[in-house]
């Protein structure tokens, strides 16, 4: 199996091309119509954590979020790949306390927090690393909330056939325009199912998310009642727009992009070089758009962030000042071990309009 990819990012040393990151980009509207692309918009690959905002829909649509009174910042951490900062850990622990479960209910496994200060604190404490520091612990806490609210078992919530996971699969199929059996399934890094689909179908989900973000959420009509799809998308969008620090963390691309774009972009990155983006508003107007991109070699900081920002620039979403504020992700230099600027990272592609 080969990816149909094109060069997206150049690495230059002394002005000479040294390496390239190849990949593909799809840009679509909320109806799934292709607007622009680079490489193969039909490239099938796993969304990994870019699926989290849509996995969260089951928690909101089922009424579980309202039943337990989750605040927007808690919804944001349920959609997050968080850094294990104190605010993230406190939010996840608060969710678990609200639903009456302990940290031992989390089946996501454990790793050192992504935030270096938190990592040092955990290492200094010694002993096993608590699962609550796992970057996916918010997602897992949300899944457990869905199980408790619906009376489903919690010890096997990771399994593909569990009612929660089946509900999530149906939601992703409806949003993407695919049948459930057309979505590829694998095991994610945190042990829950992960989903593979063409980039253009994933971009359609992000376009619908962005379109729903154009209005503010409304208060629930009745605590615990089912929530319509569009309202659920709106709530999740504004949770991450209002609390960008909860979606990732300090010095993380998703958080910095949400802050810099001032409500015009929703986003969620995934492992192995994946990024999803939703264009809520553009200065020149136009419909909401979704963008899904994949770096074929799986590298994130060099092979994903520059492509995401360049795509937003070519679509007229970000201006020169906003790109300058995000320069460390867009076009930047790499210092050597003495701090001398030795190489340059530059996006080098053009979106082809459909």
N, C-alpha and C positions, 0 to 999 in steps of 0.2 A: 504494500500500500504506500503510495507516494503522495505527498502534499503538492498541490498545484500552487506554487508560491512565486512571489516576485521580490526583488530586493526592496527593503523598506528603510533600512538604517545603515549608514556607512560609518566605519571606524577608520579615521585617518591618522597617520603618524608621519610627521614631516611633510604633510600635504599629499602623501601617497596612500592610496587605498590599501588598508591592511586586512580588514575583515568586513563582513556584512551580516546583518540579520535579515532573513527573508520571512515572508509571511503573507497574510491576506487580510483584507478589510472589506466589510459590507456595510453599506448605509441604506436604510430603508425607511419608509414612512409607517404610520401606525396600521395601515391596511396590508403591509407586507410588500408594497411595491418598491422595487430596487431603484434607488436614487443615484447611487454612485458606488464605485468599488475600486479596489486595487488587488490584483490576483483573483483568485477564485472565490466569489461570494457563496458558492455552494460547498465550500470546504467543510467537512464534517469533523468536529472535534469536541472535546469535553469543555463545558463551561466552568467546571470546578466551582470555586467560591463565587463566581459571577452570577450563579443561580440563586444566591441566598435571598435577595429581596423577593424573589418569586416563590421560594420555598416558604417564606414567612407568610405568604397570602393565606395559607390554610389556617394559621393561628388567628389572623384577623377576620377572615370571612366566616369562620365557624362560630364567631362570637367569644372565643376563648380570651382574646386580648381584653375585651370589655368586661367579661365576667370577673377577671382578676384585676381590672383597673390599671393595666399597664400604661405608663406614661410614654410620650413620644421618645424620650431618650432611651427607654428600655426597648422599644421597638427598634430603634437604631442599632442597639448592641445585638439584637437578635438577627439583624441583617449583616452583621459585621464580621470582618476578619481582624479582630482587635489586637492591640499590642500588649495586653496584659498590664496596662496602667491601672493605678488604684481605682480610678473612676469606672473602668471597665469591670474589674473584679467585683467592686461593690454593687454595680448594677446587676450582674449575673447572680450574685448571692441574694440580692433582693428579690429577683424573679423566683428563684428556687424557694425562698422562704414563703413567698406569697402563695405558691402552689402546694406547699406542705411537703417538699422533698428536700433531701440533703444532697451535698455535693457528690456523694457516692452513687447517686442516680445517673450522673453524667457518664456516658459511654464513649466520649470523644478521645480518650487517651490524654497524655500529658506531654508537654515540652516546655522548655524555658520560654519565658515571655519574650516577645519580639522587642519590647522596649528595653534598652540596655540598663536603665536604672532599676527597673523592676526585676530584670534578670539577676543583677547583683544582689538585690534584696532576697530573692528566693534562694540563691546559692548560699548566701550567708546564713540563712535559716537552717540549712541542711535538711536531710530527710527527703522523702519522695516529693516530687513537684505536684501540687494540687491540680486536678483537672480543670479547675476554674480558670487557670492561666492559659489554657489552650485557646488559640485564636478563634476557634469555632464554638467555644462554650456558650456564647449567647444564642447561637442557632440551636444548639442542643437543648438549652433551657426552654426555648420557645417550643420546640417539638414536644418536650415533656409537658408543657402547659396545655398544648392541644390534646395530648393523651388524657391528662387528668380531667379536663373539661368535658371530653367526650366519653369518659368511662372506659378508655382503652388501656390495655396493659402497658406498663412502662419499662419492664425489664428487657423487652425485645423490640423496642421502638426503632432500632437500626435496620431491621429486616425488611427486604423489599416487599414482602407480602403483608406487612403490618398495615392496618387501616390508614394510619397517618401518612406513610410513604406512598400508598396507593392514591390517596387524595392529592398529594403533591404532584405525582406523575400526571394525574388528570388535569390539574391546573396548568402545568407546563405545556401539555399537549394543546389545550384550548388557546393559550396565549400565543403559542408558536405557529399555530396552523397545521400541526402535525397530528397524526394518530399516536396514541400511546405506544403502540408497538413499533412506530417509526423512530422513537427516541432510544438511542443507545444507552445502556446502563453499565456502570462500573462501580468500583468501591473507592470512595474519596479518602483523603488523608485522615479524616476524622471518623471513618468507618461507615458513614451513611451512604446511600446510593448517590452517585453523581451521574450527570446527564450529558449525552453527546447529540448534537444536531448540526445542521448546516449553519454557517455564520449568518446568513440572511434571515433564517428563522429566529435565531437568538436575538438579532438586531430588532426584529419585529416586537419582541417582548419589551425591549428597552424603549422602543418608540411609544408603545402603549403606556409604559410607566411614565415617560416624559409628558405625554399628552394629559395624563391624569394629574400631573403636578401643576398644571396651569390654573387650577382652582385650589382654594384652601379647603382643608377637611372640615366636615360638619360634626357636631356632637352626636354621639350615638342616640338613636331613638329610644332604645331600651337596652339596658345592660345585659349582655349575654345573647342578644338576638343576632341572627345572621347578618352579615354586612355585605352589600352588593360589591361586585368585583371592582368597579371603577372607584368607589369610595375607599375600598381597601388599598388599592394602588395609590390613591391620593394620600392616605394617611402614612403609608410607608415612605413615599417620596418626601413628604414634609418632615417626617421624623429625621431623615438623614440630612435634609437641607438645613433644618434648624439645629441639629446636633452633629455637625460633620466630624467632630473629634471622637464621636462614639463609633463611627463606621470603620475607622482604622486607628489613627492615633497621631501623635506629633511626629513631624518629619516623614509622613507617609503620603504617597501620591493621591489616593482617593480623598483624604481629608484636605490636603492643600488645594486640589482642584475644586472641590466643593466650595471652599472659602473664596478662592480667586474668581470663580465664575458667577458668584453672587446670585444664585438661584436659577441660572440659565442652563445648568447641566446637572443631571444625576448620574451616578457612576457606581460601578462595583468591579473590582479586579478579581482575578482568579489565578490559581497556580499554573505553572507551566506556560507562562507567556500569554495569558488570556486577559482581555479587558472588554467590558461592556460599558456603553455610554448612552445616555438619553439626552437629546437636545430639547430643552423645554421651550426656550425662546431664542430668537436670533434678532440682532438689531434691525435687519431689513424685513422682519416678519417671515411668515411661511409656516408650514405645518411642523408639528413635532417630528423629530427624527430619532432613529435608533442606530447605534454603531456597534458592531462586534468585530473584534480583531484578534488575530492569533499570530504570535511569533513562533515560527516553526521550531526553533531550537530551545524554546521554553524559558529564555532569559527575560527577566522582567524590567529592571531599571533601565537597561540600555536598549532593549528590544521592544518594549511596550509603551512606556510613558512617552518617548519622543514621537511615536507613531500616533498615539491618541491625541496629543496636543497639535501635531501637524494636521491631522484630519479635521480637528475643530477649527484650526486656523483657515484651512482651505474652504471650509463650509461657512466662514464668516462669523463664527460664534465667539471667538476670542479676539480681542484687539491687541495691538502691539504692546501696550502697557501690561495687560494681563499675561501675555506670553513672557514678557520680561520678568514678571514676578515669579513665573514658573520656570525660569531659565535652567535651573539645576536639573529639571526633568526633560527639557525640550532639546536644546542644543548646548552641549557643555563640554568641558575639557576634563581629562583624567590626569591627575598628578602622579608622578612616580614616588618612590619611597623617600625622596629628598624634598618633595613638595614642588618639583618642577613640572610645569604643564607639558605632558608628553604626547597625549593623543586627544583627538576630538571625536565627539559623537554627533552625527548630523543626520536627521531624517532626510531621505532622498527618494521621494515618490510623488506621483500626482494621481489624485483620484480621477477616475474616468467616469464622466457623467453617463447615466443610462439613457 
